[in-house]
Amino acid sequence: MSTAAPAQSTLARERDRVSQCLRESVIPFWMNHSLDRELGGYFNCLDRDGSVYDTKKHIWLQGRQVWMLSKLHNADPSAKDAGAFRDAATLGADFLRNRARDGQRVFFSLTREGKPHFLQRKMFSECFYVMAMAEYARATGDASARAEADELFQSILRYAKDPSLLGRPVYDNGLPATGELAVPMILLNLIEELNGADGNDFEDIAQWCVERIKLHVRHDLKMVMETVPLDGSLLDTPEGRLLNPGHAIEAGWFLMSYARKRGLADLEKMALAMIDWSFETGWDKEEGGIYYFLDRGGYSPLQLEWSMKLWWPHCEAMIAFLMAYDTTGEAAYFEKYLQVADYSFAHFDDPQHGEWFGYLDRHGRVSQRFKGGPYKGCFHVPRALWMCEGLLGGLIAKAS
């Protein structure tokens, strides 16, 4: 693998690739097919060509789409399509505010009309609701949306520290209490979203998140554990041995972004290690692509889909490696970015109908043809392309 710094022409070519995909394929797919202008919100279960195969509305994806459209507006409010993004964000934000909440809880899914369908014993619907309202408030100047985000965020903090408040039964079975990487990593990212570009609030909570993430990072094994006891020890069970390379890479760039803004070199180093180890372990050296799950002991993971290649780990790796290159100047990180990006554009991208497929088998063949489902919506692909477009633009400016 070459370690020479990429030429400015290479950076420009790569920026053009991600920009064209974002602005001519991915965003038009969602703007053309997902907006429910009759009843509000978004259709998120979309087949390959954008046709609706299920009218249920999943709140993770409603919130994420409001955030993404608001972010696109806020990146350039004077752009010709900024008003359309803001209006589409309003379509989703109004639906969320009118339908998605039940007190301090937020539903996981609703009917098309907005009637409750399912409520999870998890806090992630609340997280993406807050994320949506914070960015939407910036897009519109709606102070009540920001106030709602701040109010619900306090409930999320209570759920994070006492999951029993979500209605989960707690059993006395002799097993140690455990923590999942998902909780501190999403909270850290949520704090950064609430803070915006220049804010520095919630530092005590951010420090709690960082310390909890550290419990999952095993320097002795060069691995990031998905689930650990609350003392950071190892648990020799399928759950305790589980590796989720894409999740660990995403947590790594969340942590790197946080550390970069504060000049925390040691934390940057740990974030880079998380990304390096997880990619080295998770990349399928025979078939290419990033495995979904692995077992640190070499056992077969219990998840039957463990060897599949999903869209979102590749999106997170593209962001992580460009951010790592921007942070360190080490050209090997740009080479890894290209490795992941080339695989992704070759296997996930659909030039015929737009957007990306979400699910491949181990050999890189499309497994499910839909573009949107209960967990795949207008988020990971456009966020990755938008962030990579910005990172590449910054790298081009530095090279000028």
LUMNU-544172 format. One record per residue (C-alpha): residue number from 1; x negated, y negated, z. Coordinates in Angstrom, 1 decimal. Layout:
N
<atom i="NUM" px="X" py="Y" pz="Z"/>
...
//
This chain:
400
<atom i="1" px="0.0" py="0.0" pz="0.0"/>
<atom i="2" px="-1.4" py="-3.3" pz="-1.1"/>
<atom i="3" px="-2.1" py="-5.9" pz="1.6"/>
<atom i="4" px="-2.6" py="-8.8" pz="-0.7"/>
<atom i="5" px="-0.2" py="-11.8" pz="-0.1"/>
<atom i="6" px="2.6" py="-11.8" pz="-2.6"/>
<atom i="7" px="2.3" py="-14.4" pz="-5.4"/>
<atom i="8" px="4.7" py="-17.3" pz="-5.4"/>
<atom i="9" px="6.3" py="-15.9" pz="-8.5"/>
<atom i="10" px="7.0" py="-12.6" pz="-6.7"/>
<atom i="11" px="8.7" py="-14.5" pz="-3.9"/>
<atom i="12" px="10.7" py="-16.5" pz="-6.4"/>
<atom i="13" px="11.8" py="-13.4" pz="-8.3"/>
<atom i="14" px="12.9" py="-11.8" pz="-5.0"/>
<atom i="15" px="14.8" py="-14.9" pz="-3.9"/>
<atom i="16" px="16.6" py="-14.9" pz="-7.3"/>
<atom i="17" px="17.5" py="-11.2" pz="-6.9"/>
<atom i="18" px="19.1" py="-11.6" pz="-3.4"/>
<atom i="19" px="20.7" py="-15.0" pz="-4.3"/>
<atom i="20" px="22.3" py="-13.7" pz="-7.5"/>
<atom i="21" px="23.6" py="-10.6" pz="-5.7"/>
<atom i="22" px="25.0" py="-12.7" pz="-2.8"/>
<atom i="23" px="26.6" py="-15.5" pz="-4.9"/>
<atom i="24" px="27.7" py="-13.6" pz="-8.1"/>
<atom i="25" px="28.6" py="-10.2" pz="-6.7"/>
<atom i="26" px="29.1" py="-9.9" pz="-3.0"/>
<atom i="27" px="30.9" py="-13.1" pz="-1.9"/>
<atom i="28" px="33.1" py="-13.1" pz="-5.0"/>
<atom i="29" px="34.2" py="-9.6" pz="-4.3"/>
<atom i="30" px="35.5" py="-10.6" pz="-0.8"/>
<atom i="31" px="36.9" py="-13.9" pz="-2.0"/>
<atom i="32" px="38.8" py="-12.3" pz="-4.9"/>
<atom i="33" px="40.1" py="-9.2" pz="-3.1"/>
<atom i="34" px="40.3" py="-9.6" pz="0.7"/>
<atom i="35" px="42.3" py="-12.8" pz="1.4"/>
<atom i="36" px="45.8" py="-12.0" pz="2.5"/>
<atom i="37" px="47.3" py="-15.4" pz="1.6"/>
<atom i="38" px="50.9" py="-14.1" pz="2.4"/>
<atom i="39" px="50.5" py="-12.9" pz="6.0"/>
<atom i="40" px="47.0" py="-14.3" pz="7.0"/>
<atom i="41" px="43.7" py="-12.6" pz="7.7"/>
<atom i="42" px="41.8" py="-10.3" pz="5.4"/>
<atom i="43" px="42.4" py="-7.0" pz="3.8"/>
<atom i="44" px="39.2" py="-5.1" pz="4.8"/>
<atom i="45" px="40.0" py="-1.6" pz="3.5"/>
<atom i="46" px="39.1" py="-2.1" pz="-0.1"/>
<atom i="47" px="38.3" py="0.6" pz="-2.7"/>
<atom i="48" px="35.4" py="0.4" pz="-5.1"/>
<atom i="49" px="37.2" py="-2.0" pz="-7.5"/>
<atom i="50" px="38.7" py="-4.1" pz="-4.6"/>
<atom i="51" px="42.1" py="-2.6" pz="-4.6"/>
<atom i="52" px="43.7" py="-2.3" pz="-1.1"/>
<atom i="53" px="44.0" py="1.3" pz="0.1"/>
<atom i="54" px="45.1" py="0.5" pz="3.7"/>
<atom i="55" px="46.6" py="-2.7" pz="5.0"/>
<atom i="56" px="45.5" py="-2.4" pz="8.6"/>
<atom i="57" px="43.3" py="-5.2" pz="9.8"/>
<atom i="58" px="40.3" py="-4.4" pz="11.9"/>
<atom i="59" px="39.3" py="-7.2" pz="14.2"/>
<atom i="60" px="35.5" py="-6.5" pz="14.2"/>
<atom i="61" px="35.7" py="-7.3" pz="10.5"/>
<atom i="62" px="38.2" py="-10.1" pz="10.7"/>
<atom i="63" px="35.9" py="-11.9" pz="13.1"/>
<atom i="64" px="32.8" py="-11.1" pz="11.2"/>
<atom i="65" px="34.3" py="-12.5" pz="8.0"/>
<atom i="66" px="35.4" py="-15.7" pz="9.6"/>
<atom i="67" px="31.8" py="-16.1" pz="10.9"/>
<atom i="68" px="30.3" py="-15.3" pz="7.5"/>
<atom i="69" px="32.5" py="-17.7" pz="5.6"/>
<atom i="70" px="32.0" py="-20.4" pz="8.2"/>
<atom i="71" px="28.3" py="-19.9" pz="8.1"/>
<atom i="72" px="28.3" py="-20.3" pz="4.3"/>
<atom i="73" px="30.2" py="-23.5" pz="4.6"/>
<atom i="74" px="28.0" py="-24.9" pz="7.3"/>
<atom i="75" px="24.8" py="-24.0" pz="5.4"/>
<atom i="76" px="25.8" py="-26.6" pz="2.8"/>
<atom i="77" px="29.0" py="-28.5" pz="3.5"/>
<atom i="78" px="28.6" py="-30.5" pz="0.3"/>
<atom i="79" px="28.4" py="-27.5" pz="-2.0"/>
<atom i="80" px="31.1" py="-27.1" pz="-4.6"/>
<atom i="81" px="32.4" py="-23.9" pz="-3.0"/>
<atom i="82" px="32.1" py="-25.0" pz="0.6"/>
<atom i="83" px="35.7" py="-26.1" pz="0.8"/>
<atom i="84" px="36.9" py="-22.7" pz="-0.4"/>
<atom i="85" px="34.8" py="-21.0" pz="2.2"/>
<atom i="86" px="36.2" py="-23.2" pz="5.0"/>
<atom i="87" px="39.8" py="-22.6" pz="3.8"/>
<atom i="88" px="39.2" py="-18.9" pz="3.7"/>
<atom i="89" px="37.7" py="-19.0" pz="7.2"/>
<atom i="90" px="40.8" py="-20.8" pz="8.4"/>
<atom i="91" px="43.0" py="-18.1" pz="7.0"/>
<atom i="92" px="41.2" py="-15.6" pz="9.2"/>
<atom i="93" px="40.7" py="-17.8" pz="12.2"/>
<atom i="94" px="44.4" py="-18.6" pz="12.4"/>
<atom i="95" px="45.3" py="-14.9" pz="12.1"/>
<atom i="96" px="42.9" py="-14.0" pz="14.9"/>
<atom i="97" px="44.1" py="-16.8" pz="17.2"/>
<atom i="98" px="47.8" py="-16.0" pz="16.6"/>
<atom i="99" px="47.6" py="-12.2" pz="16.7"/>
<atom i="100" px="44.4" py="-10.6" pz="17.9"/>
<atom i="101" px="44.3" py="-11.3" pz="21.6"/>
<atom i="102" px="46.1" py="-9.7" pz="24.5"/>
<atom i="103" px="45.0" py="-11.9" pz="27.4"/>
<atom i="104" px="41.3" py="-11.4" pz="27.9"/>
<atom i="105" px="41.2" py="-8.4" pz="25.6"/>
<atom i="106" px="41.0" py="-8.3" pz="21.8"/>
<atom i="107" px="42.6" py="-5.5" pz="19.8"/>
<atom i="108" px="40.4" py="-3.3" pz="17.6"/>
<atom i="109" px="43.0" py="-3.1" pz="14.8"/>
<atom i="110" px="46.4" py="-4.6" pz="13.9"/>
<atom i="111" px="49.0" py="-3.9" pz="11.3"/>
<atom i="112" px="49.1" py="-6.1" pz="8.3"/>
<atom i="113" px="51.7" py="-8.3" pz="10.0"/>
<atom i="114" px="49.5" py="-8.6" pz="13.1"/>
<atom i="115" px="51.2" py="-6.1" pz="15.4"/>
<atom i="116" px="48.9" py="-4.2" pz="17.8"/>
<atom i="117" px="47.6" py="-0.9" pz="16.4"/>
<atom i="118" px="44.6" py="0.1" pz="18.6"/>
<atom i="119" px="42.7" py="-1.2" pz="21.6"/>
<atom i="120" px="39.2" py="0.1" pz="22.3"/>
<atom i="121" px="37.6" py="0.6" pz="25.7"/>
<atom i="122" px="34.7" py="-1.4" pz="24.3"/>
<atom i="123" px="33.9" py="-5.1" pz="24.3"/>
<atom i="124" px="32.8" py="-5.5" pz="20.7"/>
<atom i="125" px="36.1" py="-6.9" pz="19.3"/>
<atom i="126" px="35.7" py="-9.7" pz="21.9"/>
<atom i="127" px="32.1" py="-10.3" pz="20.8"/>
<atom i="128" px="33.0" py="-10.7" pz="17.2"/>
<atom i="129" px="36.0" py="-12.9" pz="18.1"/>
<atom i="130" px="33.7" py="-15.2" pz="20.0"/>
<atom i="131" px="31.1" py="-15.2" pz="17.2"/>
<atom i="132" px="33.8" py="-16.2" pz="14.8"/>
<atom i="133" px="35.2" py="-19.0" pz="16.9"/>
<atom i="134" px="31.8" py="-20.5" pz="17.6"/>
<atom i="135" px="30.8" py="-20.8" pz="14.0"/>
<atom i="136" px="34.4" py="-21.8" pz="12.8"/>
<atom i="137" px="34.3" py="-24.7" pz="15.3"/>
<atom i="138" px="31.2" py="-26.0" pz="13.7"/>
<atom i="139" px="32.8" py="-25.7" pz="10.2"/>
<atom i="140" px="36.0" py="-27.6" pz="11.2"/>
<atom i="141" px="35.2" py="-29.6" pz="14.3"/>
<atom i="142" px="37.9" py="-27.8" pz="16.1"/>
<atom i="143" px="37.0" py="-28.2" pz="19.7"/>
<atom i="144" px="39.7" py="-25.8" pz="20.9"/>
<atom i="145" px="38.1" py="-23.0" pz="18.9"/>
<atom i="146" px="34.8" py="-23.6" pz="20.7"/>
<atom i="147" px="36.6" py="-23.8" pz="24.1"/>
<atom i="148" px="38.2" py="-20.5" pz="23.3"/>
<atom i="149" px="34.9" py="-18.9" pz="22.4"/>
<atom i="150" px="33.3" py="-20.1" pz="25.7"/>
<atom i="151" px="36.2" py="-18.9" pz="27.8"/>
<atom i="152" px="36.3" py="-15.4" pz="26.2"/>
<atom i="153" px="32.5" py="-15.2" pz="26.5"/>
<atom i="154" px="32.8" py="-15.3" pz="30.3"/>
<atom i="155" px="35.1" py="-12.2" pz="30.1"/>
<atom i="156" px="32.5" py="-10.4" pz="27.9"/>
<atom i="157" px="29.8" py="-11.0" pz="30.5"/>
<atom i="158" px="32.1" py="-9.4" pz="33.2"/>
<atom i="159" px="32.7" py="-6.4" pz="30.9"/>
<atom i="160" px="29.0" py="-6.0" pz="30.2"/>
<atom i="161" px="28.1" py="-5.8" pz="33.9"/>
<atom i="162" px="31.2" py="-3.7" pz="34.9"/>
<atom i="163" px="32.4" py="-1.6" pz="32.0"/>
<atom i="164" px="35.2" py="-0.2" pz="34.3"/>
<atom i="165" px="37.0" py="-3.4" pz="33.6"/>
<atom i="166" px="37.6" py="-2.2" pz="30.1"/>
<atom i="167" px="39.6" py="0.7" pz="31.5"/>
<atom i="168" px="36.9" py="3.4" pz="31.2"/>
<atom i="169" px="37.2" py="6.0" pz="33.9"/>
<atom i="170" px="34.1" py="6.5" pz="36.1"/>
<atom i="171" px="33.4" py="10.0" pz="37.2"/>
<atom i="172" px="31.1" py="11.2" pz="40.1"/>
<atom i="173" px="29.4" py="14.0" pz="38.2"/>
<atom i="174" px="25.8" py="13.7" pz="39.5"/>
<atom i="175" px="24.5" py="12.2" pz="36.2"/>
<atom i="176" px="22.7" py="8.9" pz="36.4"/>
<atom i="177" px="24.5" py="5.8" pz="35.2"/>
<atom i="178" px="23.3" py="4.8" pz="31.7"/>
<atom i="179" px="23.1" py="1.8" pz="29.5"/>
<atom i="180" px="23.4" py="1.6" pz="25.7"/>
<atom i="181" px="21.2" py="-0.6" pz="23.6"/>
<atom i="182" px="24.2" py="-2.1" pz="21.8"/>
<atom i="183" px="25.3" py="-4.1" pz="24.8"/>
<atom i="184" px="22.2" py="-6.3" pz="25.6"/>
<atom i="185" px="21.3" py="-6.6" pz="21.9"/>
<atom i="186" px="24.7" py="-7.9" pz="20.8"/>
<atom i="187" px="24.9" py="-10.2" pz="23.8"/>
<atom i="188" px="21.5" py="-11.7" pz="23.0"/>
<atom i="189" px="22.6" py="-12.3" pz="19.4"/>
<atom i="190" px="25.9" py="-13.7" pz="20.6"/>
<atom i="191" px="24.1" py="-16.2" pz="22.9"/>
<atom i="192" px="22.0" py="-17.3" pz="19.9"/>
<atom i="193" px="25.2" py="-17.8" pz="17.9"/>
<atom i="194" px="26.8" py="-19.8" pz="20.7"/>
<atom i="195" px="23.7" py="-21.9" pz="21.1"/>
<atom i="196" px="23.4" py="-22.7" pz="17.4"/>
<atom i="197" px="20.2" py="-23.9" pz="15.8"/>
<atom i="198" px="19.0" py="-26.2" pz="18.6"/>
<atom i="199" px="20.7" py="-25.1" pz="21.7"/>
<atom i="200" px="19.1" py="-23.4" pz="24.7"/>
<atom i="201" px="22.0" py="-22.5" pz="27.0"/>
<atom i="202" px="22.8" py="-19.3" pz="28.8"/>
<atom i="203" px="19.1" py="-18.6" pz="29.5"/>
<atom i="204" px="19.7" py="-16.6" pz="32.6"/>
<atom i="205" px="22.0" py="-14.3" pz="30.7"/>
<atom i="206" px="19.5" py="-14.1" pz="27.8"/>
<atom i="207" px="16.8" py="-13.1" pz="30.3"/>
<atom i="208" px="19.1" py="-10.3" pz="31.6"/>
<atom i="209" px="19.6" py="-9.1" pz="28.0"/>
<atom i="210" px="15.8" py="-9.1" pz="27.3"/>
<atom i="211" px="15.1" py="-7.1" pz="30.5"/>
<atom i="212" px="17.8" py="-4.6" pz="29.6"/>
<atom i="213" px="16.4" py="-4.2" pz="26.1"/>
<atom i="214" px="13.0" py="-3.5" pz="27.5"/>
<atom i="215" px="14.3" py="-0.5" pz="29.3"/>
<atom i="216" px="15.0" py="1.1" pz="25.9"/>
<atom i="217" px="11.5" py="0.5" pz="24.6"/>
<atom i="218" px="9.1" py="3.4" pz="25.2"/>
<atom i="219" px="5.5" py="2.4" pz="24.4"/>
<atom i="220" px="4.2" py="5.8" pz="25.4"/>
<atom i="221" px="6.4" py="7.5" pz="22.8"/>
<atom i="222" px="6.5" py="4.6" pz="20.3"/>
<atom i="223" px="10.3" py="5.0" pz="20.2"/>
<atom i="224" px="13.3" py="2.9" pz="21.0"/>
<atom i="225" px="15.9" py="5.0" pz="23.0"/>
<atom i="226" px="19.6" py="4.3" pz="22.2"/>
<atom i="227" px="20.8" py="5.4" pz="25.7"/>
<atom i="228" px="18.7" py="5.3" pz="29.0"/>
<atom i="229" px="19.4" py="5.5" pz="32.7"/>
<atom i="230" px="19.4" py="2.1" pz="34.3"/>
<atom i="231" px="15.9" py="2.6" pz="35.7"/>
<atom i="232" px="14.5" py="3.0" pz="32.1"/>
<atom i="233" px="13.6" py="6.7" pz="32.6"/>
<atom i="234" px="14.2" py="9.4" pz="29.9"/>
<atom i="235" px="17.3" py="11.5" pz="29.9"/>
<atom i="236" px="16.9" py="15.0" pz="28.4"/>
<atom i="237" px="20.3" py="15.3" pz="26.8"/>
<atom i="238" px="21.5" py="14.8" pz="23.2"/>
<atom i="239" px="22.6" py="11.3" pz="24.2"/>
<atom i="240" px="19.4" py="10.6" pz="26.0"/>
<atom i="241" px="17.2" py="11.8" pz="23.1"/>
<atom i="242" px="19.3" py="9.9" pz="20.4"/>
<atom i="243" px="17.4" py="7.6" pz="18.1"/>
<atom i="244" px="19.3" py="5.1" pz="15.8"/>
<atom i="245" px="16.6" py="3.6" pz="13.7"/>
<atom i="246" px="18.7" py="0.9" pz="12.1"/>
<atom i="247" px="20.1" py="-0.2" pz="15.5"/>
<atom i="248" px="16.6" py="-0.5" pz="16.9"/>
<atom i="249" px="15.4" py="-2.4" pz="13.9"/>
<atom i="250" px="18.3" py="-4.8" pz="14.2"/>
<atom i="251" px="17.6" py="-5.2" pz="17.9"/>
<atom i="252" px="14.0" py="-5.9" pz="17.0"/>
<atom i="253" px="14.8" py="-8.9" pz="14.7"/>
<atom i="254" px="17.4" py="-10.2" pz="17.2"/>
<atom i="255" px="14.6" py="-10.2" pz="19.8"/>
<atom i="256" px="12.0" py="-11.7" pz="17.4"/>
<atom i="257" px="14.4" py="-14.5" pz="16.5"/>
<atom i="258" px="14.9" py="-15.3" pz="20.2"/>
<atom i="259" px="11.1" py="-15.1" pz="20.9"/>
<atom i="260" px="10.1" py="-17.2" pz="17.9"/>
<atom i="261" px="12.3" py="-20.1" pz="19.0"/>
<atom i="262" px="10.7" py="-20.1" pz="22.5"/>
<atom i="263" px="7.1" py="-19.3" pz="21.5"/>
<atom i="264" px="7.1" py="-16.1" pz="23.5"/>
<atom i="265" px="4.2" py="-14.2" pz="21.8"/>
<atom i="266" px="4.4" py="-11.1" pz="24.0"/>
<atom i="267" px="8.0" py="-10.7" pz="23.3"/>
<atom i="268" px="7.4" py="-11.2" pz="19.5"/>
<atom i="269" px="4.8" py="-8.4" pz="19.7"/>
<atom i="270" px="7.3" py="-6.0" pz="21.4"/>
<atom i="271" px="9.9" py="-6.9" pz="18.8"/>
<atom i="272" px="7.4" py="-6.1" pz="16.0"/>
<atom i="273" px="6.6" py="-2.8" pz="17.6"/>
<atom i="274" px="10.3" py="-1.9" pz="17.8"/>
<atom i="275" px="10.7" py="-2.5" pz="14.1"/>
<atom i="276" px="7.4" py="-0.7" pz="13.2"/>
<atom i="277" px="8.1" py="2.4" pz="15.2"/>
<atom i="278" px="11.7" py="2.7" pz="14.2"/>
<atom i="279" px="11.0" py="2.4" pz="10.5"/>
<atom i="280" px="8.1" py="4.8" pz="10.6"/>
<atom i="281" px="10.3" py="7.4" pz="12.4"/>
<atom i="282" px="13.5" py="6.6" pz="10.5"/>
<atom i="283" px="12.3" py="6.4" pz="6.9"/>
<atom i="284" px="13.0" py="9.7" pz="5.0"/>
<atom i="285" px="9.6" py="10.3" pz="3.4"/>
<atom i="286" px="10.9" py="12.9" pz="1.0"/>
<atom i="287" px="14.1" py="11.4" pz="-0.3"/>
<atom i="288" px="13.7" py="7.7" pz="0.7"/>
<atom i="289" px="16.1" py="5.6" pz="2.7"/>
<atom i="290" px="16.6" py="5.3" pz="6.5"/>
<atom i="291" px="18.2" py="8.1" pz="8.4"/>
<atom i="292" px="21.3" py="7.3" pz="10.4"/>
<atom i="293" px="20.4" py="9.3" pz="13.6"/>
<atom i="294" px="17.5" py="11.4" pz="14.8"/>
<atom i="295" px="16.6" py="13.3" pz="18.0"/>
<atom i="296" px="13.3" py="12.4" pz="19.7"/>
<atom i="297" px="12.7" py="16.0" pz="20.6"/>
<atom i="298" px="13.2" py="17.2" pz="17.0"/>
<atom i="299" px="16.5" py="18.9" pz="17.6"/>
<atom i="300" px="19.4" py="18.6" pz="15.2"/>
<atom i="301" px="21.4" py="15.5" pz="16.2"/>
<atom i="302" px="25.0" py="16.3" pz="17.2"/>
<atom i="303" px="26.2" py="13.7" pz="14.7"/>
<atom i="304" px="27.0" py="15.6" pz="11.5"/>
<atom i="305" px="26.3" py="12.5" pz="9.5"/>
<atom i="306" px="22.8" py="12.1" pz="10.9"/>
<atom i="307" px="20.9" py="12.4" pz="7.6"/>
<atom i="308" px="23.2" py="10.0" pz="5.6"/>
<atom i="309" px="21.9" py="6.7" pz="4.4"/>
<atom i="310" px="24.2" py="3.8" pz="5.4"/>
<atom i="311" px="24.2" py="0.3" pz="4.1"/>
<atom i="312" px="23.7" py="-1.6" pz="7.3"/>
<atom i="313" px="20.4" py="-0.1" pz="8.6"/>
<atom i="314" px="18.8" py="-1.1" pz="5.2"/>
<atom i="315" px="20.3" py="-4.6" pz="5.5"/>
<atom i="316" px="18.8" py="-5.0" pz="8.9"/>
<atom i="317" px="15.4" py="-3.7" pz="7.8"/>
<atom i="318" px="15.4" py="-6.2" pz="4.9"/>
<atom i="319" px="15.9" py="-9.1" pz="7.4"/>
<atom i="320" px="13.5" py="-7.7" pz="9.9"/>
<atom i="321" px="10.6" py="-7.2" pz="7.5"/>
<atom i="322" px="10.9" py="-10.6" pz="5.9"/>
<atom i="323" px="11.1" py="-12.2" pz="9.4"/>
<atom i="324" px="8.1" py="-10.2" pz="10.5"/>
<atom i="325" px="6.1" py="-11.4" pz="7.4"/>
<atom i="326" px="7.2" py="-15.0" pz="8.0"/>
<atom i="327" px="6.1" py="-14.6" pz="11.7"/>
<atom i="328" px="2.7" py="-12.8" pz="11.2"/>
<atom i="329" px="1.6" py="-13.5" pz="7.7"/>
<atom i="330" px="0.8" py="-9.8" pz="7.3"/>
<atom i="331" px="1.4" py="-8.9" pz="3.7"/>
<atom i="332" px="2.2" py="-5.3" pz="4.7"/>
<atom i="333" px="5.5" py="-6.5" pz="6.1"/>
<atom i="334" px="6.4" py="-7.9" pz="2.7"/>
<atom i="335" px="5.5" py="-4.6" pz="1.1"/>
<atom i="336" px="7.9" py="-2.8" pz="3.5"/>
<atom i="337" px="10.6" py="-5.3" pz="2.7"/>
<atom i="338" px="10.2" py="-4.5" pz="-1.0"/>
<atom i="339" px="10.3" py="-0.8" pz="-0.2"/>
<atom i="340" px="13.7" py="-1.2" pz="1.5"/>
<atom i="341" px="15.1" py="-3.7" pz="-0.9"/>
<atom i="342" px="14.2" py="-1.7" pz="-4.0"/>
<atom i="343" px="15.8" py="1.4" pz="-2.5"/>
<atom i="344" px="18.9" py="-0.6" pz="-1.5"/>
<atom i="345" px="19.4" py="-2.3" pz="-4.8"/>
<atom i="346" px="18.9" py="1.0" pz="-6.7"/>
<atom i="347" px="21.3" py="3.0" pz="-4.5"/>
<atom i="348" px="23.9" py="0.7" pz="-2.8"/>
<atom i="349" px="24.4" py="-2.1" pz="-5.2"/>
<atom i="350" px="27.4" py="-1.7" pz="-7.6"/>
<atom i="351" px="26.8" py="-3.9" pz="-10.7"/>
<atom i="352" px="30.1" py="-2.8" pz="-12.2"/>
<atom i="353" px="32.6" py="-3.9" pz="-9.5"/>
<atom i="354" px="30.4" py="-5.9" pz="-7.2"/>
<atom i="355" px="29.4" py="-5.6" pz="-3.5"/>
<atom i="356" px="27.5" py="-2.5" pz="-2.2"/>
<atom i="357" px="28.6" py="1.0" pz="-1.5"/>
<atom i="358" px="28.3" py="1.8" pz="2.2"/>
<atom i="359" px="27.6" py="5.5" pz="2.5"/>
<atom i="360" px="25.1" py="7.8" pz="0.7"/>
<atom i="361" px="24.2" py="11.4" pz="1.3"/>
<atom i="362" px="20.6" py="12.2" pz="2.2"/>
<atom i="363" px="19.7" py="12.3" pz="-1.5"/>
<atom i="364" px="20.9" py="8.8" pz="-2.2"/>
<atom i="365" px="24.2" py="9.8" pz="-3.9"/>
<atom i="366" px="27.3" py="7.8" pz="-3.1"/>
<atom i="367" px="29.4" py="9.7" pz="-0.6"/>
<atom i="368" px="32.4" py="7.4" pz="-0.1"/>
<atom i="369" px="33.2" py="5.0" pz="-2.9"/>
<atom i="370" px="35.1" py="2.4" pz="-0.9"/>
<atom i="371" px="33.5" py="-1.0" pz="-0.4"/>
<atom i="372" px="35.4" py="-1.9" pz="2.8"/>
<atom i="373" px="36.6" py="0.3" pz="5.7"/>
<atom i="374" px="37.2" py="0.2" pz="9.4"/>
<atom i="375" px="33.5" py="-0.6" pz="10.0"/>
<atom i="376" px="32.3" py="-2.0" pz="6.7"/>
<atom i="377" px="33.4" py="-5.5" pz="5.7"/>
<atom i="378" px="32.1" py="-9.0" pz="4.7"/>
<atom i="379" px="29.2" py="-9.0" pz="7.1"/>
<atom i="380" px="26.0" py="-6.9" pz="6.9"/>
<atom i="381" px="25.4" py="-7.2" pz="3.2"/>
<atom i="382" px="26.2" py="-10.9" pz="2.8"/>
<atom i="383" px="24.4" py="-11.8" pz="6.1"/>
<atom i="384" px="21.3" py="-9.9" pz="5.0"/>
<atom i="385" px="21.3" py="-11.4" pz="1.5"/>
<atom i="386" px="22.0" py="-14.9" pz="2.9"/>
<atom i="387" px="19.2" py="-14.7" pz="5.6"/>
<atom i="388" px="16.7" py="-13.2" pz="3.1"/>
<atom i="389" px="17.5" py="-16.0" pz="0.6"/>
<atom i="390" px="16.7" py="-18.5" pz="3.4"/>
<atom i="391" px="13.6" py="-16.7" pz="4.5"/>
<atom i="392" px="12.3" py="-16.4" pz="1.0"/>
<atom i="393" px="13.0" py="-20.0" pz="0.3"/>
<atom i="394" px="10.9" py="-20.9" pz="3.4"/>
<atom i="395" px="8.1" py="-18.7" pz="2.3"/>
<atom i="396" px="8.1" py="-20.2" pz="-1.2"/>
<atom i="397" px="7.9" py="-23.7" pz="0.4"/>
<atom i="398" px="4.9" py="-22.6" pz="2.5"/>
<atom i="399" px="3.1" py="-21.2" pz="-0.5"/>
<atom i="400" px="3.6" py="-24.4" pz="-2.5"/>
//
